[in-house]
Amino acid sequence: MSSIEPVRKQITIDAPQDRVFKVFTDGIDKWWPRDHHIGTSPLKQMIIEPKVGGRWYSISQDGTEGGNGKVLDWDPPRRVVLAWQITADWKYDPELITEVEVTFTAEGPKKTRVDLEHRNMHRFGVAAEATRAMFDSPNAWEKTLAEFAKAV
């Protein structure tokens, strides 16, 4: 079952590598699509704590916190690996870990290629194929990266 292909997306941004990394991580609240969260009320804030083991979570307007995952690897300005711990039915599950690896490759002093890979789709179990297709759709990682690029 682990033969399910990862979702891979790529975008090139006209900005230096360190800025692109910083906007992706420290600035996630400025660009994360407001409709992409599992909270009980509208999204107020999206946060990535900048360290291995740091939390990746949201705060809803009603003050409740919702988990997205955690930081598995932190290598600024080159790479961040996040655990995606949201199930196929949009519930946080601390036992589920699929990985979102984002690499930032300088292609010049003011140009950075961003590669995103969401892998270990087989961990979604019977919903793996459908969940992979959803993440590969234009309204998922593709939309998220487009919003990110605009913010940079």
Secondary structure by P-SEA (a helix, b strand, c coil): ccccccbbbbbbbcccaaaaaaaaccccccccccccccccccccccccccccccccccccccbbbbbcbbbcccccccbbbbbbcccccccccccbbbbbbbbbbbccccbbbbbbbbccccccccaaaaaaaaaaccccaaaaaaaaaaac
